[in-house]
């Protein structure tokens, strides 16, 4: 273990010595970690994870505004794009809504 930093032991390397691609769970975790750092808002969790040519697109539900009662909280969906190494490429808020609002689907979005 000499010469290794704590981060080195967490890296998964292929036989060629290069970093192995992120798993779906690692991509979601990396996106959540980056969004927390940028927004400082509580994350509710990933709602979707999709691979792309450049990396991953992760949709994350975020608590935007805590209210009393909690059923009146305002939530938002953020779309986060990360590269194959888990680095942030872009993020955007795509929807804002009250907790408990029925999900009527994406409809005309996208």
QUIQUIMO-V303599 format. One record per residue. N is the residue number from 0. OMEGA is omega in whole degrees, -180 to 180 (* if undefined). BURIAL is + if it has 9 or more other C-alpha atoms within 8 Angstrom, else -. Layout:
n omega burial
N OMEGA BURIAL
N OMEGA BURIAL
This chain:
n omega burial
0 -178 -
1 179 -
2 179 -
3 171 -
4 179 -
5 -179 -
6 -179 -
7 -177 -
8 180 -
9 -180 -
10 175 -
11 -176 -
12 177 +
13 180 -
14 180 -
15 178 -
16 179 -
17 178 -
18 176 -
19 179 -
20 179 -
21 170 +
22 178 -
23 -180 -
24 178 -
25 178 -
26 179 +
27 179 +
28 180 -
29 180 +
30 179 +
31 -180 +
32 -179 -
33 -180 +
34 176 +
35 -179 +
36 -178 -
37 -173 -
38 -176 -
39 179 -
40 179 -
41 178 -
42 176 +
43 177 -
44 178 -
45 178 +
46 174 -
47 178 -
48 -179 +
49 175 -
50 175 -
51 177 -
52 -177 -
53 -177 -
54 -176 +
55 168 +
56 -177 +
57 175 +
58 -174 +
59 175 +
60 -173 +
61 173 +
62 -176 +
63 -175 +
64 180 -
65 -179 +
66 176 +
67 -2 -
68 -177 -
69 178 -
70 178 +
71 178 +
72 174 +
73 179 +
74 176 +
75 172 +
76 176 +
77 174 +
78 -177 +
79 176 +
80 176 +
81 178 +
82 -177 +
83 178 +
84 -180 -
85 179 +
86 -178 -
87 174 +
88 -178 -
89 171 -
90 179 +
91 174 -
92 -177 +
93 -177 -
94 174 -
95 -174 +
96 177 -
97 177 +
98 178 +
99 177 -
100 180 -
101 177 -
102 -178 -
103 179 -
104 -177 -
105 177 -
106 -176 -
107 -179 -
108 179 -
109 * -
